[in-house]
Amino acid sequence: MSKTTVSFSFHYCCCFLLFLISFKGICQVNYMARWYTADNNELPQSSVKAIIQDKYNFIWMTTENGLVRYDGNDFLAFNASTTNLKYNRFTDIFGNIQKDSLSSFNESKKELVLIKKGKIQVIKKEAPVYKIIRNHKRFFFHDGLPSNFTIDSYEPYYIKLSNGNIFFIDTEKIELCDTKLKSIYKHAYKYNSVFNFFAFKNTLFYLNDNGGYDCFSKEGKTSGKLNLSLPKGKRKLYWNITTGQIFLSVKNKLYSLSANKGRLSAEPIVEFKEFAKSNIISIYYDRKNLKLYLGSSTNGLCIISFPSFKTVKKDPEKNEVYYGAAAFNDSTIITAGGLILNNKKVVDSIPFMKSVFLDERLSILKDIENNIWVSRDFGVYCYLKKSGYKKYKIYSFGQNPKTLFKDANNTIWVSLGEDEFHKPKLYSIKNGVTSLAAISNSNINYITEYDDNTLYLGTDKGLFRYLKNTGKLYFIKNTEKINIRSIYVDSEKKIWFTTYERGFFLYENNLLHSFPPDEDQYLNSSHCIIEDKKGFFWIPTNKGLFQVSRKILLNYTKNKTTSIYYHQYNKQDGFLTNEFNGGCQPSGNFLKNNDIALPSMNGFVFFNPYNVSTILPGKELFIDKVILDQKSIVPKDTIVLKNNFQRVSFLLAYPYYGNPENLTIEAKMDKIGIDRWERIKDEKSISFTTLPPGEYNLTIRSLSGFDANYVYKKVVLIVPAKFYQTVWFAIFCGILVILFIIFIWYVRLHYIKLKRKKLEYIIAKKTKKLATTVQKLEIVENDLKQEIKQHETLVKSMSHDIKSPLKFLSASINHLFINETIQDNTKLKQKVETIQASTQQLYEFVENLIKYSSIFIEGKNLEDKSYFLYDLIEEKIQIFEKIAEAENIRIINNINPNLDIRTNNKALSIIIHNLIDNAIKNTKNGKIELLCTTQENILTLKIIDNGKGMSQELIDYYLDFYKKPIVKNYHLGLHMIIELLIVINGNINITSAINEGTTIEIMVVYT
């Protein structure tokens, strides 16, 4: 049956501090009380008629406005506003706690509420008749003390115990029967009031007003007297049949009654000054968590806690700040100011010289002779035991002492603080003799002894080892940035030290181990470590006191995945402040009476670690509610969600009656891409938005105690898939896709066949056309071959018919030139020379033309054999030598004579010929220079003249002509050069300026 619960937040506010014992010089709180009422919206109504704790440690209460569940932090009300109940008034809760079978009827007696696993279930059911007819007598129902039903104290009543047995009580006898009403035993007895009866299991007691009692059991009737005096008419019995607890109030004092072998005894619990006037009608005492619950008919619920810690100081009305203190004897400490305290009060004092500086209150020690050493006035004072601490010795240093320490040999070690004139120093005092032991670079805050020859020093800048026999300091590596506040050497010679803002560390086997801090990082400012005999470390901080298992810390150094449980104590546990003090020596004392004493910002905190009732987290987690899209559903181990849900929230219930900071609840969901534990905060809920279809495992865990084990709660979430999200739908879609692909394949195949036929037609048509074209090309090819053959014939003809006469003519002119008649006639000689040069030029032109034609026919880039470029250029210079002389031009060949190349000889010969020819034509009274460079397999030939130059338009034309040969009416020689360069894959670059000259670069492959 669905139900909704309303949560009333548990607000921590100022607790009422009440005092059980008062004595001189003490402000001791031994319990703390807080009221919860409907006025503060914590309870639905302020009449708390019954209080029980179920099997899972939830506290249940009945009110006139519903049932209330308390988990240590929150109140949850179950009434007509939050469930399907019609009536809200409840009185008693009956049943068996161990069997998790509790129930309560409301005022209508038609609605039964079952309490199971921390939840309720409403059942429409008529209440049984609360009367039993036995031996012709009508016995009325007795529901405990004070009773909500019993009115006439002399009527016959029956008492139904939690185990099912029933006591029948009338004015003449008492009888115990089993569940089948079979008699177990009976005794004749006359009584004054049924309100004096109560039972422990199968034993019935009757308490008289004078403290005497009668005990009824199977063995018979016995009598006795309580171990306390009862004022007449000022006592009251409280008996909860379901829990089996019986209490006795005497004025404002409350006692717990217990029975052993028929003997009744009273144990004092608390003296609560508001008890008598608070109309208390129900009581429950949680011994495990040390909580006393008092239900009032008018004032709501009062929860009384019993802290294990006591704070002692001199003046209860003032804040008193304490630092260093030393053990004075087995049960007392003495502060640096001279106060002597035990765990109850300030018992005495010694009139030390008044301290001026804070450092003078930080350190104190007692030597083997019970002399007390303190720092004062830039020195150390030794107050002598034999003088009753009235006389003292002074050891002056002229520098402020920071800490004092006594080693096993009764040597006093003094560290001096740094100032503007002095460095930090370490001194030793032995038999009254002061010696400088070491000079440090940082202040020494703490000194401890490792063995007879070794001290460890905690400084502002790391940890140091000091060897007594050599007087040398050795720095412990990796500690240079750590400000150390205290050092502790345990029984296994492991070195632990606390720091300022870096937590605490273990130094072992030359390795430094750090530890993860608590969630709020309060342990970052740890003051000291005190180890008890049960293997726990007690670590005071600026935010409370922490307890941790030494064994788990050592396990963490070996396995960094080990979880560490830090248990925090704070003001709820009896401190007057959460801020402890450190930076002093000693920072805490473990006295021989097993008390630990720690200085704080308001008094000294005393506690016995073996008597501390540590309230650890529970062993079970509960999912209280599941809210799916703002609607509550029944929590189960497997929850099926709607496919299109928007948000699902899980509200956790976790009964815990200690400091909420000690709860570590985490959750993790698989298959959502987050593989880490998420911390669940104070609201104790976790939510998820839309999830894709599938099965998910939600795991919730809580760290349950010092053993670092987790309590797990697992819930399977199933998000069903819609029809289109199922595997079968996917398979169906897959089959459709395959069929569609096959269909497309067939369509494509048909299309390809049609396309093929079309292409075959086109190909046939194109083939026919191509055949015609090929036929025409064959004719053209034949024509071209004929033309080439004619061209070759022409070249041969030119070579034979033109070249031969020119050669003969040239030879004849040369013969004529050497004739004496010509030589004697200067004028005629000049004419013949001109004819000779022209004839030679004509011959060379024809030679070049033949070479030019043969190049295009042969298409050859490189020669088979190499030749010297220098010789080729010299040949060309000789051709133009006479013309150059006539124009007063010098032709300079700066080519390396040893440079051999394989570039096409004919092409390069024509190119050089034309370049020199063009240079001569455009130069007068100047020079022409030929240069050559090589890079990799590229030859760069430069022809430089200082003639009239070329216009930029002409340069652009020839460079463009190299890319796009379009002939214009310009110099034919350069056209020929560029065409030849294209044939032999060469390149050209032209640089020129008008009237300054021209540089032409030819780039060709030469090897």
DRENLUMZA-307399 format. One record per residue (C-alpha): x, y, z. Coordinates in steps of 0.5 Angstrom, whole numbers, plus 500, padded with zeros to 3 digits. Last residue first. Layout:
N
XYZ ...
REM end
This chain:
1007
649530365 647537363 640539364 639546362 638553365 639559360 640566363 640572359 643578362 642585358 645592358 645599361 642603355 635600357 635595363 635588362 634581366 632575362 631568365 630562360 629554362 631548359 627541357 631540351 625541346 622547350 629550350 630549343 623553342 626559346 632559343 629560336 624565338 630569341 634569334 627571330 627578333 620580334 614580329 610576334 610569335 605565340 609560344 605560351 610559357 616560353 612566349 610569356 618570358 619572351 613577351 615580358 622581356 620585350 615589354 620590359 625594354 631590352 638593353 643598349 649594350 653592356 653585355 652578360 651571357 649567363 649559362 646555368 647548368 642543372 645536375 646538382 648546382 652548376 655555374 657558367 659565365 660568358 662576358 660580352 664587352 663594349 664599344 658597340 652592343 646590340 648586334 653583338 649580344 644578339 649574335 652571342 645569344 644566337 650562337 650560344 643557343 645554336 650550339 646548345 641545340 646541336 650539343 644536346 647537354 652532355 657536359 664537361 667543365 674542365 675549361 671553366 667558362 669565363 669566355 670574354 668577348 671584347 667589342 670594338 664593333 669591327 673587332 666583334 665582327 672579326 671574332 664572331 666565328 671565333 667566339 662560336 668555337 670558343 663557346 664549344 671549347 669551354 663547354 667541354 664534351 660528354 658522350 651519348 649526348 643529352 636531350 634528343 628529339 631527332 627530328 626537332 634537332 635535325 631542323 635546328 642542326 640544318 639551320 645552324 649549318 646554314 647560318 654558319 655558312 652565311 656567317 663564314 661568307 660574311 666574314 670572308 666578304 668582310 675580309 675581302 673588302 678590308 684587303 681591297 682597301 689595304 692593297 698589299 695583302 690583296 696583291 700578295 694573295 692570302 685573302 684569295 685563298 681565304 676567299 676560295 675556301 669560303 666559296 668552296 664551303 658555300 658551294 658545299 653548304 648549298 647543294 649538299 647540306 641544303 639537299 640533305 635538309 630538303 630530303 629530310 623535309 621531304 621525308 617529314 612531309 611524307 611521314 606527315 601525309 602518311 599520318 594524315 591518312 592514318 588519322 582519317 582512318 582512325 577518325 572513321 574507326 572512331 565514328 564506328 566505335 562511337 556508334 558501337 560504344 553508344 549502343 553498348 552504353 545503352 545496353 549497359 545502362 539497361 543492365 545497370 538499371 536492372 542490377 540497381 533495382 536488384 541491389 535496391 531490393 537486396 538492400 531493402 531485404 537486408 534493411 527489413 531483416 535488420 529492422 526485425 532484428 532491432 524490433 526483436 532486440 527491443 527499442 522499437 517496442 518500448 524498452 523497460 528501464 530496470 533498476 536493481 538496488 544494492 545496499 552495502 555496509 562498508 568496512 574500514 575497521 574503524 566503523 561502518 563506512 556506508 554504501 549505496 549501489 545502483 545496478 542498472 538494467 536497460 532502456 536509456 536513463 532519464 534523470 537520476 537522483 540521490 538522497 540523504 539530504 546531508 550529502 551523498 558522496 559520489 563513488 566513481 565509475 561514471 559512464 552511466 552503465 553502473 550507478 554509484 553511491 556514497 554515505 560517509 557518516 561521521 559528520 552526522 555526529 552521533 545518533 545514526 539511523 540511516 534512511 535514504 531517499 532515492 530520487 527518479 527523474 524524467 520517466 519515459 520508459 517507466 521504472 521497474 524497481 528491484 530490491 524494493 521501495 514502494 513508489 512515491 510520485 513526483 516523477 518517480 519518488 522512491 522512499 525510505 531506502 534503508 542502509 544497515 550496519 549502523 554508524 559508530 557511536 563511540 562510548 568513551 570509557 576506554 579513552 578516559 576523558 579530560 578536556 582542559 578549558 576554553 581554547 583547548 588543552 588536552 588531557 587523556 585519562 588512563 589513571 597513568 595519565 596520557 597527556 596532550 600538546 606537551 609541548 606546544 604548537 597545539 590548542 583545541 578548537 571545538 569549544 565547551 567540549 561535552 560530546 555535542 561540542 565535537 567528536 569526530 571518528 575518522 574511518 580510513 578506506 584502503 585504496 592506498 595499499 601498503 601505507 593504508 594498512 598502517 593507517 588501518 592498524 592505527 585506528 582513528 579517533 578525531 577531536 574537534 575543529 581546530 584539531 585534536 588527534 586520538 590514535 587507536 590501538 586499544 592501548 591508547 595512542 596520542 597524536 598531536 595538533 592536527 591542522 589538516 585534520 579538519 579537511 572537511 572530508 577527513 584527510 588522506 594520509 601521508 607516508 614518508 619513507 626512510 624506513 618509516 616516517 608517518 605523516 599528519 595533516 598538511 595545514 600545520 603538521 602532525 608527526 608519526 615516527 615508527 619505533 614499534 612502541 610509537 614515536 610521536 612528533 608535534 607541530 611540524 611545518 612541512 615544506 622541507 619534509 621531502 628529505 629528513 635533514 641531519 643535524 650533527 652533535 656527534 654523540 647526540 645525533 640530531 635528526 631533522 623534520 621540516 621547515 617550521 621545525 620538528 626535531 628528532 633526537 637520537 643517541 639514547 633512542 628516538 627522543 622527542 623535540 617540538 617546535 624548533 625554529 628554522 635555520 638551526 644551530 646545534 648543541 650549545 651547552 648548559 651545565 646544571 647536571 646536564 642542560 642541552 641547548 638547541 638554537 634558532 638564529 639570533 639578532 632579528 629573532 629566532 626561537 630557542 630550543 631547550 633540551 634537559 638531560 634526565 638520561 631518558 630525555 627531557 624536553 623544553 620548547 620555544 625559549 626566547 633568547 638572552 639565554 638565562 638558566 635560572 634556578 628555583 625556590 618555592 616549588 615545595 623547596 625539595 621540588 625545585 622550580 627550574 626556570 628557563 630563560 628569555 624572561 620565563 620558560 618552565 621546568 618543574 622539579 620532580 627529581 626525574 624531570 617535570 616539563 613545561 612548554 607553550 605558556 612562555 611562548 605566548 609572552 608575558 608569563 607570571 613567575 610560577 605560583 604553584 596551583 591546586 585542585 582545579 576541578 573534575 578530571 584533575 587540574 594543577 594550575 601553574 601557568 605552564 599547566 600542571 596535570 593530575 591523575 597519576 601525578 603532575 603530568 605536564 601542560 602546554 596550552 590553555 585558553 580560559 573563556 570565563 564564567 566557569 572560572 578555573 577550567 575543566 571540560 569533561 568528555 564521555 558525553 551523556 545525551 538527554 533527548 526531550 520530546 514534546 512539552 504537553 504529555 511529555 516523552 523523555 528519551 535518554 541517549 547513551 548510544 548503546 544504552 538507549 533509554 526510553 521514557 513515556 509520561 513525563 509531565 515536565 514539572 517533575 523532570 525539569 531538574 534532571 538528575 540522571 541515570 541512577 541504577 536501582 536494584 531488584 533481586 529475584 535472580 537479577 532484576 533491573 530498575 533504571 533511576 531518574 532523579 527530579 523528585 524520585 523517578 523510577 524506570 522500567 524497561 521491557 521494550 514492549 512493556 514500557 514501565 514508568 514508576 513514580 516517586 514522591 508520595 513518601 520519599 524513597 530511600 535507595 538500594 531497593 528492599 526485598 521480598 520473595 514469592 514462589 519458585 515460578 516467580 513473584 517478587 515483592 518490593 520494599 522501597 517505602 511506597 511498595 513495589 510489586 514485581 512479576 517475573 516472567 520477563 521482568 514485570 511491573 506492578 505498583 500501578 495495580 494498587 493496594 495489593 493482596 496476593 495468592 500466588 500462581 504459576 504456569 497456567 495455560 492461557 494458550 499464550 502462556 499463563 502467569 497468575 496473581 491472587 486475591 485482588 486480581 492480577 492475570 499475567 499473560 505470556 506472549 513474549 512481549 508481555 500481556 498484563 491482565 487486570 482485575 479492578 483495584 487500580 480503577 483507570 487502566 487504559 493509558 497506563 503510566 506505566 504499562 498497557 493493562 487490559 481489563 480482566 472480567 472474572 468468571 474463571 477467566 473472561 478477557 477484555 481488550 477486544 481486538 482492534 478491527 482491521 484496515 491495515 496501514 503499513 509502516 517503515 523501518 524494517 517493519 512497523 504495522 499500523 492498524 486502523 479500525 480501533 478508531 483511536 489508532 492501533 499500533 504494531 511492532 513485529 521486527 522479531 527482536 522488537 516483539 509487539 506493542 506500540 501505545 497511544 495513537 491519535 491520527 485517524 483517517 490514515 492513507 498516509 502523509 496528511 492522515 498521519 506518519 511523521 518523520 523526524 530527522 537527525 538521530 533516525 526518528 520516526 513519528 506516529 500520528 497527530 495525537 502522538 506515538 513515538 518510534 526510534 529507529 535502531 533497526 530492531 525497533 526503538 520504543 517511545 510511547 505517549 509523546 504529546 507535543 504534536 507533529 514534531 519538529 515544527 518548532 512549536 510542535 516540540 523537540 526539547 534538548 538536554 546535555 549531560 555531565 557538564 563540568 564547570 569546576 573551581 569548587 564543586 557542583 555535581 549533576 549539572 545541566 547544559 541546555 543545548 543551543 541549536 542543532 536543527 533536525 529537519 522535520 520530514 513528511 512521509 508519503 504512503 503507498 500500500 
REM end
